[in-house]
Amino acid sequence: MAAGRSATRMGPAELMQAAAMARRFYLEGKSKIQIADEFGVSRFKVARVLESAVEHDLVRIEIRVPAELDAERSDALRARYGLRHVVVAESPADAPANAHDADHLGEVAADLMSELVNEGDVLGLAWGRSTIHMAAALKELPPCTVVQLTGVYDVGTAERGSVEAVRRAAAVSGGEAHPIYAPMLLPDAQTAAALRGQTGIAHAFEYFDKVTVAAVSIGSWEAGISTVHDMLSDEERSHYASLGAAAEMSAHLFDLEGRTIGRDLGERCITVEAERLRRIPEVVAIAGGRRKGDAIAAVLRSGLVTSLVTDTAAADYLMRVPPGRRPALDRVDPADH
């Protein structure tokens, strides 16, 4: 057999042709059909040459995202739980295993909101430390209406909590703000019902069915990790724990399977109803840290959330536990409107 070059090595003519085609395709943005016409070959030949250019390191394709974001974990988690968007931020190297950086997650969530919200949307913000940090980090937002989805943890600190978050988001967007000046948790269902009927609160509730994008926080059913948990008596906490409470989101409780429990608690709360949340096209949950892993998984299994902003500590845990069978992708994508 005549001596010749190795089948795995490109000769000078092939190298020059591959380089020229690669330049047209990757740098000049020409289609494979246009390149085929120019070089007098088939588009299938162009495709093979482009593949060969990558294989022989003539072309290097580099996917770069900011160092603080983890693209591989984000995509794996999105696919595993059937979510629309997942952004995983790097957990701080020196952070305790059970901690999460609320400020950093808030900044990441703020960037995501700026991307997801379109002009004319109605943005809903539920009470939560993460959503408050997110609103504080907002730098730009298209013109939209902003509505509060839950009452406040403490009326005396409303101006530093969810009310201020709603005002901040509205100020950044230049849109209307509809805050709720009422406690999230009331002593009984009758008091809560009376408050829902008050003019200002009723007006905010009228916007719930118009919300197109919402931001919510997730809490574990334990002290310091769930606002609602901290608002209840020891007896009430024990009662809901006996029902299997594992997570709390917007004053709704969930067991590990993602089922809602404690409906009597919801009747005492000023909050968007679970079924209304389910009808919102885009619901973004913001939560991180290994300590919240079970709670995040439970809420994802509920099907109420379409997207997630989290950190690597929580993401690694979420990849090890069963995702459940409640994907949220059957909702209408707000981008289709």
Phi and psi restraints in degrees (value plus and minus 20) as a CYANA .aco file:
   2 ALA   PHI     -82.6   -42.6
   2 ALA   PSI     123.5   163.5
   3 ALA   PHI     -89.8   -49.8
   3 ALA   PSI     124.4   164.4
   4 GLY   PHI    -177.9  -137.9
   4 GLY   PSI     159.0   199.0
   5 ARG   PHI     -92.8   -52.8
   5 ARG   PSI     138.5   178.5
   6 SER   PHI     -84.7   -44.7
   6 SER   PSI     124.5   164.5
   7 ALA   PHI     -84.5   -44.5
   7 ALA   PSI     -39.0     1.0
   8 THR   PHI    -115.6   -75.6
   8 THR   PSI     -17.7    22.3
   9 ARG   PHI    -133.3   -93.3
   9 ARG   PSI     114.8   154.8
  10 MET   PHI    -108.1   -68.1
  10 MET   PSI     113.9   153.9
  11 GLY   PHI     -98.4   -58.4
  11 GLY   PSI     151.6   191.6
  12 PRO   PHI     -77.4   -37.4
  12 PRO   PSI     -61.3   -21.3
  13 ALA   PHI     -86.0   -46.0
  13 ALA   PSI     -62.9   -22.9
  14 GLU   PHI     -84.3   -44.3
  14 GLU   PSI     -59.5   -19.5
  15 LEU   PHI     -81.4   -41.4
  15 LEU   PSI     -64.8   -24.8
  16 MET   PHI     -87.1   -47.1
  16 MET   PSI     -59.8   -19.8
  17 GLN   PHI     -86.3   -46.3
  17 GLN   PSI     -63.5   -23.5
  18 ALA   PHI     -84.0   -44.0
  18 ALA   PSI     -61.1   -21.1
  19 ALA   PHI     -83.7   -43.7
  19 ALA   PSI     -61.6   -21.6
  20 ALA   PHI     -86.3   -46.3
  20 ALA   PSI     -64.3   -24.3
  21 MET   PHI     -85.5   -45.5
  21 MET   PSI     -60.9   -20.9
  22 ALA   PHI     -83.1   -43.1
  22 ALA   PSI     -59.4   -19.4
  23 ARG   PHI     -82.3   -42.3
  23 ARG   PSI     -64.8   -24.8
  24 ARG   PHI     -81.0   -41.0
  24 ARG   PSI     -62.7   -22.7
  25 PHE   PHI     -97.5   -57.5
  25 PHE   PSI     -69.8   -29.8
  26 TYR   PHI    -107.0   -67.0
  26 TYR   PSI     -51.6   -11.6
  27 LEU   PHI    -122.1   -82.1
  27 LEU   PSI     -56.9   -16.9
  28 GLU   PHI    -116.2   -76.2
  28 GLU   PSI     -30.2     9.8
  29 GLY   PHI      54.6    94.6
  29 GLY   PSI       0.6    40.6
  30 LYS   PHI     -98.6   -58.6
  30 LYS   PSI     131.2   171.2
  31 SER   PHI     -99.8   -59.8
  31 SER   PSI     145.0   185.0
  32 LYS   PHI     -85.0   -45.0
  32 LYS   PSI     -52.0   -12.0
  33 ILE   PHI     -87.4   -47.4
  33 ILE   PSI     -63.1   -23.1
  34 GLN   PHI     -82.5   -42.5
  34 GLN   PSI     -61.6   -21.6
  35 ILE   PHI     -86.6   -46.6
  35 ILE   PSI     -59.6   -19.6
  36 ALA   PHI     -81.6   -41.6
  36 ALA   PSI     -62.8   -22.8
  37 ASP   PHI     -82.9   -42.9
  37 ASP   PSI     -61.0   -21.0
  38 GLU   PHI     -85.8   -45.8
  38 GLU   PSI     -60.2   -20.2
  39 PHE   PHI    -116.0   -76.0
  39 PHE   PSI     -23.6    16.4
  40 GLY   PHI      50.4    90.4
  40 GLY   PSI      15.7    55.7
  41 VAL   PHI    -149.4  -109.4
  41 VAL   PSI     154.6   194.6
  42 SER   PHI     -99.9   -59.9
  42 SER   PSI     138.9   178.9
  43 ARG   PHI     -87.2   -47.2
  43 ARG   PSI     -44.1    -4.1
  44 PHE   PHI     -88.7   -48.7
  44 PHE   PSI     -57.2   -17.2
  45 LYS   PHI     -83.1   -43.1
  45 LYS   PSI     -61.5   -21.5
  46 VAL   PHI     -81.2   -41.2
  46 VAL   PSI     -64.4   -24.4
  47 ALA   PHI     -80.1   -40.1
  47 ALA   PSI     -62.6   -22.6
  48 ARG   PHI     -85.3   -45.3
  48 ARG   PSI     -60.5   -20.5
  49 VAL   PHI     -85.1   -45.1
  49 VAL   PSI     -61.6   -21.6
  50 LEU   PHI     -84.6   -44.6
  50 LEU   PSI     -59.5   -19.5
  51 GLU   PHI     -84.0   -44.0
  51 GLU   PSI     -61.5   -21.5
  52 SER   PHI     -85.4   -45.4
  52 SER   PSI     -55.1   -15.1
  53 ALA   PHI     -83.0   -43.0
  53 ALA   PSI     -57.8   -17.8
  54 VAL   PHI     -91.0   -51.0
  54 VAL   PSI     -64.4   -24.4
  55 GLU   PHI     -81.1   -41.1
  55 GLU   PSI     -54.8   -14.8
  56 HIS   PHI    -114.5   -74.5
  56 HIS   PSI      -6.2    33.8
  57 ASP   PHI      45.2    85.2
  57 ASP   PSI      -2.0    38.0
  58 LEU   PHI     -93.5   -53.5
  58 LEU   PSI     -52.9   -12.9
  59 VAL   PHI    -141.1  -101.1
  59 VAL   PSI     112.2   152.2
  60 ARG   PHI    -135.4   -95.4
  60 ARG   PSI     101.8   141.8
  61 ILE   PHI    -120.0   -80.0
  61 ILE   PSI     100.4   140.4
  62 GLU   PHI    -140.7  -100.7
  62 GLU   PSI     105.4   145.4
  63 ILE   PHI    -122.2   -82.2
  63 ILE   PSI      96.0   136.0
  64 ARG   PHI    -142.0  -102.0
  64 ARG   PSI     108.8   148.8
  65 VAL   PHI    -143.7  -103.7
  65 VAL   PSI     142.4   182.4
  66 PRO   PHI     -73.2   -33.2
  66 PRO   PSI     123.1   163.1
  67 ALA   PHI     -77.7   -37.7
  67 ALA   PSI     -47.6    -7.6
  68 GLU   PHI    -101.6   -61.6
  68 GLU   PSI     -23.7    16.3
  69 LEU   PHI    -131.4   -91.4
  69 LEU   PSI     126.0   166.0
  70 ASP   PHI    -133.6   -93.6
  70 ASP   PSI      80.4   120.4
  71 ALA   PHI     -87.5   -47.5
  71 ALA   PSI     -59.2   -19.2
  72 GLU   PHI     -85.9   -45.9
  72 GLU   PSI     -67.5   -27.5
  73 ARG   PHI     -84.3   -44.3
  73 ARG   PSI     -59.3   -19.3
  74 SER   PHI     -79.0   -39.0
  74 SER   PSI     -67.6   -27.6
  75 ASP   PHI     -88.6   -48.6
  75 ASP   PSI     -60.6   -20.6
  76 ALA   PHI     -84.3   -44.3
  76 ALA   PSI     -61.4   -21.4
  77 LEU   PHI     -90.0   -50.0
  77 LEU   PSI     -59.0   -19.0
  78 ARG   PHI     -79.6   -39.6
  78 ARG   PSI     -66.8   -26.8
  79 ALA   PHI     -87.8   -47.8
  79 ALA   PSI     -59.0   -19.0
  80 ARG   PHI     -86.0   -46.0
  80 ARG   PSI     -58.1   -18.1
  81 TYR   PHI    -123.2   -83.2
  81 TYR   PSI     -14.9    25.1
  82 GLY   PHI      43.8    83.8
  82 GLY   PSI      21.8    61.8
  83 LEU   PHI    -118.5   -78.5
  83 LEU   PSI     143.8   183.8
  84 ARG   PHI    -103.8   -63.8
  84 ARG   PSI     -65.9   -25.9
  85 HIS   PHI    -157.2  -117.2
  85 HIS   PSI     117.5   157.5
  86 VAL   PHI    -155.7  -115.7
  86 VAL   PSI     110.3   150.3
  87 VAL   PHI    -143.8  -103.8
  87 VAL   PSI      97.8   137.8
  88 VAL   PHI    -125.3   -85.3
  88 VAL   PSI     101.2   141.2
  89 ALA   PHI    -117.2   -77.2
  89 ALA   PSI     128.3   168.3
  90 GLU   PHI     -85.3   -45.3
  90 GLU   PSI     110.0   150.0
  91 SER   PHI     -90.1   -50.1
  91 SER   PSI     119.7   159.7
  92 PRO   PHI     -75.2   -35.2
  92 PRO   PSI     116.0   156.0
  93 ALA   PHI     -81.0   -41.0
  93 ALA   PSI     -51.7   -11.7
  94 ASP   PHI    -118.9   -78.9
  94 ASP   PSI      -9.9    30.1
  95 ALA   PHI    -101.2   -61.2
  95 ALA   PSI     124.5   164.5
  96 PRO   PHI     -79.5   -39.5
  96 PRO   PSI     134.6   174.6
  97 ALA   PHI     -78.8   -38.8
  97 ALA   PSI     -52.8   -12.8
  98 ASN   PHI    -114.9   -74.9
  98 ASN   PSI     -16.7    23.3
  99 ALA   PHI    -116.3   -76.3
  99 ALA   PSI     141.2   181.2
 100 HIS   PHI    -161.4  -121.4
 100 HIS   PSI     131.8   171.8
 101 ASP   PHI    -110.9   -70.9
 101 ASP   PSI      74.9   114.9
 102 ALA   PHI     -83.1   -43.1
 102 ALA   PSI     -56.9   -16.9
 103 ASP   PHI     -82.1   -42.1
 103 ASP   PSI     -67.1   -27.1
 104 HIS   PHI     -86.9   -46.9
 104 HIS   PSI     -64.1   -24.1
 105 LEU   PHI     -81.3   -41.3
 105 LEU   PSI     -57.1   -17.1
 106 GLY   PHI     -82.6   -42.6
 106 GLY   PSI     -59.3   -19.3
 107 GLU   PHI     -86.1   -46.1
 107 GLU   PSI     -63.3   -23.3
 108 VAL   PHI     -83.6   -43.6
 108 VAL   PSI     -64.2   -24.2
 109 ALA   PHI     -84.2   -44.2
 109 ALA   PSI     -55.4   -15.4
 110 ALA   PHI     -82.5   -42.5
 110 ALA   PSI     -62.2   -22.2
 111 ASP   PHI     -84.2   -44.2
 111 ASP   PSI     -59.4   -19.4
 112 LEU   PHI     -85.6   -45.6
 112 LEU   PSI     -62.1   -22.1
 113 MET   PHI     -81.9   -41.9
 113 MET   PSI     -60.8   -20.8
 114 SER   PHI     -80.7   -40.7
 114 SER   PSI     -48.5    -8.5
 115 GLU   PHI    -103.9   -63.9
 115 GLU   PSI     -57.9   -17.9
 116 LEU   PHI    -102.7   -62.7
 116 LEU   PSI     -53.4   -13.4
 117 VAL   PHI     -98.7   -58.7
 117 VAL   PSI     111.6   151.6
 118 ASN   PHI    -130.8   -90.8
 118 ASN   PSI     141.8   181.8
 119 GLU   PHI     -78.3   -38.3
 119 GLU   PSI     112.6   152.6
 120 GLY   PHI      71.0   111.0
 120 GLY   PSI     -26.2    13.8
 121 ASP   PHI     -89.1   -49.1
 121 ASP   PSI     144.5   184.5
 122 VAL   PHI    -134.1   -94.1
 122 VAL   PSI      96.6   136.6
 123 LEU   PHI    -118.0   -78.0
 123 LEU   PSI     104.8   144.8
 124 GLY   PHI    -125.1   -85.1
 124 GLY   PSI     114.4   154.4
 125 LEU   PHI    -141.6  -101.6
 125 LEU   PSI     102.0   142.0
 126 ALA   PHI    -114.1   -74.1
 126 ALA   PSI     136.1   176.1
 127 TRP   PHI     -81.0   -41.0
 127 TRP   PSI     122.7   162.7
 128 GLY   PHI     143.3   183.3
 128 GLY   PSI     125.9   165.9
 129 ARG   PHI     -80.6   -40.6
 129 ARG   PSI     -58.3   -18.3
 130 SER   PHI     -86.8   -46.8
 130 SER   PSI     -61.2   -21.2
 131 THR   PHI     -89.6   -49.6
 131 THR   PSI     -52.1   -12.1
 132 ILE   PHI     -86.0   -46.0
 132 ILE   PSI     -63.6   -23.6
 133 HIS   PHI     -83.6   -43.6
 133 HIS   PSI     -58.8   -18.8
 134 MET   PHI     -81.1   -41.1
 134 MET   PSI     -67.6   -27.6
 135 ALA   PHI     -82.7   -42.7
 135 ALA   PSI     -58.9   -18.9
 136 ALA   PHI     -85.3   -45.3
 136 ALA   PSI     -47.7    -7.7
 137 ALA   PHI    -109.5   -69.5
 137 ALA   PSI     -26.7    13.3
 138 LEU   PHI     -81.4   -41.4
 138 LEU   PSI     111.4   151.4
 139 LYS   PHI    -132.4   -92.4
 139 LYS   PSI     -49.8    -9.8
 140 GLU   PHI    -170.6  -130.6
 140 GLU   PSI     129.0   169.0
 141 LEU   PHI    -180.2  -140.2
 141 LEU   PSI     113.2   153.2
 142 PRO   PHI     -81.6   -41.6
 142 PRO   PSI     138.3   178.3
 143 PRO   PHI     -76.2   -36.2
 143 PRO   PSI     101.0   141.0
 144 CYS   PHI    -175.6  -135.6
 144 CYS   PSI     143.5   183.5
 145 THR   PHI    -110.5   -70.5
 145 THR   PSI     119.8   159.8
 146 VAL   PHI    -140.6  -100.6
 146 VAL   PSI     106.8   146.8
 147 VAL   PHI    -146.5  -106.5
 147 VAL   PSI     122.1   162.1
 148 GLN   PHI    -102.3   -62.3
 148 GLN   PSI     113.2   153.2
 149 LEU   PHI    -118.8   -78.8
 149 LEU   PSI     -31.7     8.3
 150 THR   PHI    -161.0  -121.0
 150 THR   PSI     142.4   182.4
 151 GLY   PHI     -89.8   -49.8
 151 GLY   PSI    -194.2  -154.2
 152 VAL   PHI    -122.8   -82.8
 152 VAL   PSI     137.3   177.3
 153 TYR   PHI     -85.6   -45.6
 153 TYR   PSI     -63.9   -23.9
 154 ASP   PHI    -163.7  -123.7
 154 ASP   PSI      97.1   137.1
 155 VAL   PHI     -77.0   -37.0
 155 VAL   PSI     -52.9   -12.9
 156 GLY   PHI     -87.6   -47.6
 156 GLY   PSI     -40.5    -0.5
 157 THR   PHI    -134.6   -94.6
 157 THR   PSI       0.2    40.2
 158 ALA   PHI     -77.0   -37.0
 158 ALA   PSI     -58.1   -18.1
 159 GLU   PHI     -87.6   -47.6
 159 GLU   PSI     -35.9     4.1
 160 ARG   PHI    -127.5   -87.5
 160 ARG   PSI     -13.6    26.4
 161 GLY   PHI    -141.3  -101.3
 161 GLY   PSI    -148.8  -108.8
 162 SER   PHI     -88.4   -48.4
 162 SER   PSI     -51.0   -11.0
 163 VAL   PHI     -82.4   -42.4
 163 VAL   PSI     -65.9   -25.9
 164 GLU   PHI     -85.2   -45.2
 164 GLU   PSI     -54.9   -14.9
 165 ALA   PHI     -81.8   -41.8
 165 ALA   PSI     -63.4   -23.4
 166 VAL   PHI     -83.5   -43.5
 166 VAL   PSI     -64.9   -24.9
 167 ARG   PHI     -84.3   -44.3
 167 ARG   PSI     -60.2   -20.2
 168 ARG   PHI     -83.1   -43.1
 168 ARG   PSI     -67.9   -27.9
 169 ALA   PHI     -82.2   -42.2
 169 ALA   PSI     -60.9   -20.9
 170 ALA   PHI     -86.0   -46.0
 170 ALA   PSI     -58.3   -18.3
 171 ALA   PHI     -85.1   -45.1
 171 ALA   PSI     -60.6   -20.6
 172 VAL   PHI     -85.5   -45.5
 172 VAL   PSI     -58.7   -18.7
 173 SER   PHI    -104.0   -64.0
 173 SER   PSI     -41.2    -1.2
 174 GLY   PHI      59.0    99.0
 174 GLY   PSI      -2.2    37.8
 175 GLY   PHI    -125.7   -85.7
 175 GLY   PSI    -193.1  -153.1
 176 GLU   PHI     -98.8   -58.8
 176 GLU   PSI     129.8   169.8
 177 ALA   PHI    -136.4   -96.4
 177 ALA   PSI     115.9   155.9
 178 HIS   PHI    -148.5  -108.5
 178 HIS   PSI      62.8   102.8
 179 PRO   PHI    -101.0   -61.0
 179 PRO   PSI     147.8   187.8
 180 ILE   PHI    -143.3  -103.3
 180 ILE   PSI      91.0   131.0
 181 TYR   PHI    -112.7   -72.7
 181 TYR   PSI      55.4    95.4
 182 ALA   PHI    -177.9  -137.9
 182 ALA   PSI     132.3   172.3
 183 PRO   PHI     -85.5   -45.5
 183 PRO   PSI     130.4   170.4
 184 MET   PHI     -90.1   -50.1
 184 MET   PSI     -62.0   -22.0
 185 LEU   PHI    -133.1   -93.1
 185 LEU   PSI     109.3   149.3
 186 LEU   PHI    -132.0   -92.0
 186 LEU   PSI     142.6   182.6
 187 PRO   PHI     -81.8   -41.8
 187 PRO   PSI     -52.5   -12.5
 188 ASP   PHI    -174.5  -134.5
 188 ASP   PSI     149.8   189.8
 189 ALA   PHI     -86.0   -46.0
 189 ALA   PSI     -54.2   -14.2
 190 GLN   PHI     -84.8   -44.8
 190 GLN   PSI     -63.5   -23.5
 191 THR   PHI     -84.1   -44.1
 191 THR   PSI     -61.2   -21.2
 192 ALA   PHI     -83.6   -43.6
 192 ALA   PSI     -62.5   -22.5
 193 ALA   PHI     -83.4   -43.4
 193 ALA   PSI     -59.9   -19.9
 194 ALA   PHI     -83.9   -43.9
 194 ALA   PSI     -61.4   -21.4
 195 LEU   PHI     -86.4   -46.4
 195 LEU   PSI     -59.1   -19.1
 196 ARG   PHI     -80.3   -40.3
 196 ARG   PSI     -45.6    -5.6
 197 GLY   PHI    -102.8   -62.8
 197 GLY   PSI     -31.0     9.0
 198 GLN   PHI     -86.9   -46.9
 198 GLN   PSI     127.1   167.1
 199 THR   PHI     -72.6   -32.6
 199 THR   PSI     -74.1   -34.1
 200 GLY   PHI     -83.3   -43.3
 200 GLY   PSI     -63.0   -23.0
 201 ILE   PHI     -90.1   -50.1
 201 ILE   PSI     -62.4   -22.4
 202 ALA   PHI     -80.8   -40.8
 202 ALA   PSI     -56.7   -16.7
 203 HIS   PHI     -84.3   -44.3
 203 HIS   PSI     -62.1   -22.1
 204 ALA   PHI     -85.1   -45.1
 204 ALA   PSI     -61.0   -21.0
 205 PHE   PHI     -81.3   -41.3
 205 PHE   PSI     -51.4   -11.4
 206 GLU   PHI     -82.4   -42.4
 206 GLU   PSI     -43.2    -3.2
 207 TYR   PHI    -104.9   -64.9
 207 TYR   PSI     -32.5     7.5
 208 PHE   PHI     -77.5   -37.5
 208 PHE   PSI     -59.6   -19.6
 209 ASP   PHI     -95.8   -55.8
 209 ASP   PSI     -27.0    13.0
 210 LYS   PHI    -120.2   -80.2
 210 LYS   PSI     -27.3    12.7
 211 VAL   PHI     -84.6   -44.6
 211 VAL   PSI     111.6   151.6
 212 THR   PHI    -127.5   -87.5
 212 THR   PSI     -48.6    -8.6
 213 VAL   PHI    -156.7  -116.7
 213 VAL   PSI     113.1   153.1
 214 ALA   PHI    -150.7  -110.7
 214 ALA   PSI     129.3   169.3
 215 ALA   PHI    -139.1   -99.1
 215 ALA   PSI     109.3   149.3
 216 VAL   PHI    -153.4  -113.4
 216 VAL   PSI     138.9   178.9
 217 SER   PHI    -130.4   -90.4
 217 SER   PSI     138.8   178.8
 218 ILE   PHI    -142.4  -102.4
 218 ILE   PSI     114.3   154.3
 219 GLY   PHI    -143.1  -103.1
 219 GLY   PSI     125.2   165.2
 220 SER   PHI     -99.3   -59.3
 220 SER   PSI     134.8   174.8
 221 TRP   PHI    -102.5   -62.5
 221 TRP   PSI      52.3    92.3
 222 GLU   PHI    -177.9  -137.9
 222 GLU   PSI     141.8   181.8
 223 ALA   PHI     -79.1   -39.1
 223 ALA   PSI     115.2   155.2
 224 GLY   PHI      60.5   100.5
 224 GLY   PSI     -27.8    12.2
 225 ILE   PHI    -135.3   -95.3
 225 ILE   PSI     -31.6     8.4
 226 SER   PHI    -155.0  -115.0
 226 SER   PSI     102.3   142.3
 227 THR   PHI     -80.8   -40.8
 227 THR   PSI     -64.3   -24.3
 228 VAL   PHI     -83.9   -43.9
 228 VAL   PSI     -61.9   -21.9
 229 HIS   PHI     -74.3   -34.3
 229 HIS   PSI     -64.2   -24.2
 230 ASP   PHI     -91.6   -51.6
 230 ASP   PSI     -39.9     0.1
 231 MET   PHI    -104.0   -64.0
 231 MET   PSI     -35.9     4.1
 232 LEU   PHI    -112.1   -72.1
 232 LEU   PSI     144.9   184.9
 233 SER   PHI     -98.2   -58.2
 233 SER   PSI     144.4   184.4
 234 ASP   PHI     -78.0   -38.0
 234 ASP   PSI     -59.8   -19.8
 235 GLU   PHI     -84.4   -44.4
 235 GLU   PSI     -62.1   -22.1
 236 GLU   PHI     -87.6   -47.6
 236 GLU   PSI     -60.5   -20.5
 237 ARG   PHI     -80.1   -40.1
 237 ARG   PSI     -64.1   -24.1
 238 SER   PHI     -83.9   -43.9
 238 SER   PSI     -58.4   -18.4
 239 HIS   PHI     -81.0   -41.0
 239 HIS   PSI     -69.1   -29.1
 240 TYR   PHI     -91.6   -51.6
 240 TYR   PSI     -50.1   -10.1
 241 ALA   PHI     -84.6   -44.6
 241 ALA   PSI     -56.9   -16.9
 242 SER   PHI     -87.5   -47.5
 242 SER   PSI     -41.6    -1.6
 243 LEU   PHI    -104.4   -64.4
 243 LEU   PSI     -24.7    15.3
 244 GLY   PHI      78.4   118.4
 244 GLY   PSI      -1.8    38.2
 245 ALA   PHI     -77.4   -37.4
 245 ALA   PSI     106.5   146.5
 246 ALA   PHI    -144.9  -104.9
 246 ALA   PSI     -41.3    -1.3
 247 ALA   PHI    -169.4  -129.4
 247 ALA   PSI     136.2   176.2
 248 GLU   PHI    -157.1  -117.1
 248 GLU   PSI     114.6   154.6
 249 MET   PHI    -163.1  -123.1
 249 MET   PSI     100.3   140.3
 250 SER   PHI      33.5    73.5
 250 SER   PSI      20.6    60.6
 251 ALA   PHI      49.6    89.6
 251 ALA   PSI      -3.7    36.3
 252 HIS   PHI    -126.0   -86.0
 252 HIS   PSI     116.2   156.2
 253 LEU   PHI    -122.6   -82.6
 253 LEU   PSI     126.4   166.4
 254 PHE   PHI    -155.3  -115.3
 254 PHE   PSI     123.4   163.4
 255 ASP   PHI    -107.4   -67.4
 255 ASP   PSI    -199.3  -159.3
 256 LEU   PHI     -83.0   -43.0
 256 LEU   PSI     -43.7    -3.7
 257 GLU   PHI    -105.5   -65.5
 257 GLU   PSI     -21.9    18.1
 258 GLY   PHI      69.0   109.0
 258 GLY   PSI     -11.2    28.8
 259 ARG   PHI    -102.5   -62.5
 259 ARG   PSI     119.8   159.8
 260 THR   PHI     -95.6   -55.6
 260 THR   PSI     118.5   158.5
 261 ILE   PHI    -153.2  -113.2
 261 ILE   PSI     149.3   189.3
 262 GLY   PHI      43.8    83.8
 262 GLY   PSI      28.6    68.6
 263 ARG   PHI     -81.8   -41.8
 263 ARG   PSI     -46.4    -6.4
 264 ASP   PHI     -83.8   -43.8
 264 ASP   PSI     -51.0   -11.0
 265 LEU   PHI     -86.9   -46.9
 265 LEU   PSI     -62.2   -22.2
 266 GLY   PHI     -79.3   -39.3
 266 GLY   PSI     -53.2   -13.2
 267 GLU   PHI     -87.6   -47.6
 267 GLU   PSI     -41.3    -1.3
 268 ARG   PHI    -111.9   -71.9
 268 ARG   PSI     -20.6    19.4
 269 CYS   PHI    -130.0   -90.0
 269 CYS   PSI     128.3   168.3
 270 ILE   PHI    -113.2   -73.2
 270 ILE   PSI      79.7   119.7
 271 THR   PHI    -181.3  -141.3
 271 THR   PSI     140.5   180.5
 272 VAL   PHI     -88.3   -48.3
 272 VAL   PSI     115.3   155.3
 273 GLU   PHI     -87.8   -47.8
 273 GLU   PSI     132.3   172.3
 274 ALA   PHI     -78.6   -38.6
 274 ALA   PSI     -61.5   -21.5
 275 GLU   PHI     -88.6   -48.6
 275 GLU   PSI     -50.8   -10.8
 276 ARG   PHI     -89.0   -49.0
 276 ARG   PSI     -59.5   -19.5
 277 LEU   PHI     -78.8   -38.8
 277 LEU   PSI     -60.5   -20.5
 278 ARG   PHI     -83.9   -43.9
 278 ARG   PSI     -45.5    -5.5
 279 ARG   PHI    -107.3   -67.3
 279 ARG   PSI     -30.4     9.6
 280 ILE   PHI     -93.2   -53.2
 280 ILE   PSI     107.4   147.4
 281 PRO   PHI     -78.1   -38.1
 281 PRO   PSI     -58.1   -18.1
 282 GLU   PHI    -153.7  -113.7
 282 GLU   PSI      93.5   133.5
 283 VAL   PHI    -138.9   -98.9
 283 VAL   PSI      94.2   134.2
 284 VAL   PHI    -122.8   -82.8
 284 VAL   PSI      99.2   139.2
 285 ALA   PHI    -114.0   -74.0
 285 ALA   PSI     120.5   160.5
 286 ILE   PHI    -142.9  -102.9
 286 ILE   PSI      91.2   131.2
 287 ALA   PHI    -186.0  -146.0
 287 ALA   PSI     124.6   164.6
 288 GLY   PHI    -171.2  -131.2
 288 GLY   PSI     159.6   199.6
 289 GLY   PHI      74.2   114.2
 289 GLY   PSI     120.3   160.3
 290 ARG   PHI     -79.4   -39.4
 290 ARG   PSI     -53.4   -13.4
 291 ARG   PHI     -81.1   -41.1
 291 ARG   PSI     -47.0    -7.0
 292 LYS   PHI    -116.2   -76.2
 292 LYS   PSI     -13.8    26.2
 293 GLY   PHI     -74.5   -34.5
 293 GLY   PSI     -70.9   -30.9
 294 ASP   PHI     -84.0   -44.0
 294 ASP   PSI     -58.3   -18.3
 295 ALA   PHI     -86.5   -46.5
 295 ALA   PSI     -62.9   -22.9
 296 ILE   PHI     -83.1   -43.1
 296 ILE   PSI     -64.5   -24.5
 297 ALA   PHI     -79.8   -39.8
 297 ALA   PSI     -61.7   -21.7
 298 ALA   PHI     -82.1   -42.1
 298 ALA   PSI     -65.1   -25.1
 299 VAL   PHI     -87.7   -47.7
 299 VAL   PSI     -58.1   -18.1
 300 LEU   PHI     -82.8   -42.8
 300 LEU   PSI     -58.2   -18.2
 301 ARG   PHI     -87.6   -47.6
 301 ARG   PSI     -40.4    -0.4
 302 SER   PHI     -90.7   -50.7
 302 SER   PSI     -41.7    -1.7
 303 GLY   PHI      61.0   101.0
 303 GLY   PSI     -14.8    25.2
 304 LEU   PHI    -102.8   -62.8
 304 LEU   PSI     -36.4     3.6
 305 VAL   PHI    -131.0   -91.0
 305 VAL   PSI     117.7   157.7
 306 THR   PHI    -124.0   -84.0
 306 THR   PSI     -43.6    -3.6
 307 SER   PHI    -164.0  -124.0
 307 SER   PSI     140.7   180.7
 308 LEU   PHI    -163.7  -123.7
 308 LEU   PSI     116.4   156.4
 309 VAL   PHI    -134.3   -94.3
 309 VAL   PSI     100.4   140.4
 310 THR   PHI    -166.5  -126.5
 310 THR   PSI    -191.0  -151.0
 311 ASP   PHI    -142.5  -102.5
 311 ASP   PSI     154.0   194.0
 312 THR   PHI     -85.4   -45.4
 312 THR   PSI     -53.2   -13.2
 313 ALA   PHI     -82.1   -42.1
 313 ALA   PSI     -66.5   -26.5
 314 ALA   PHI     -90.8   -50.8
 314 ALA   PSI     -59.7   -19.7
 315 ALA   PHI     -80.5   -40.5
 315 ALA   PSI     -63.4   -23.4
 316 ASP   PHI     -82.6   -42.6
 316 ASP   PSI     -58.3   -18.3
 317 TYR   PHI     -88.4   -48.4
 317 TYR   PSI     -63.8   -23.8
 318 LEU   PHI     -82.2   -42.2
 318 LEU   PSI     -48.4    -8.4
 319 MET   PHI     -95.6   -55.6
 319 MET   PSI     -33.5     6.5
 320 ARG   PHI    -119.4   -79.4
 320 ARG   PSI     -31.2     8.8
 321 VAL   PHI    -129.0   -89.0
 321 VAL   PSI     136.6   176.6
 322 PRO   PHI     -79.9   -39.9
 322 PRO   PSI     114.1   154.1
 323 PRO   PHI     -99.1   -59.1
 323 PRO   PSI     -37.7     2.3
 324 GLY   PHI      62.5   102.5
 324 GLY   PSI    -198.2  -158.2
 325 ARG   PHI    -146.2  -106.2
 325 ARG   PSI      28.7    68.7
 326 ARG   PHI    -148.6  -108.6
 326 ARG   PSI      40.2    80.2
 327 PRO   PHI     -83.7   -43.7
 327 PRO   PSI     128.0   168.0
 328 ALA   PHI    -122.0   -82.0
 328 ALA   PSI      -9.2    30.8
 329 LEU   PHI     -99.2   -59.2
 329 LEU   PSI     -21.6    18.4
 330 ASP   PHI    -101.2   -61.2
 330 ASP   PSI     -23.5    16.5
 331 ARG   PHI     -95.4   -55.4
 331 ARG   PSI     141.9   181.9
 332 VAL   PHI     -90.9   -50.9
 332 VAL   PSI     108.2   148.2
 333 ASP   PHI     -93.8   -53.8
 333 ASP   PSI     106.1   146.1
 334 PRO   PHI     -78.4   -38.4
 334 PRO   PSI     -44.3    -4.3
 335 ALA   PHI     -88.1   -48.1
 335 ALA   PSI     -37.4     2.6
 336 ASP   PHI    -100.1   -60.1
 336 ASP   PSI     -30.8     9.2
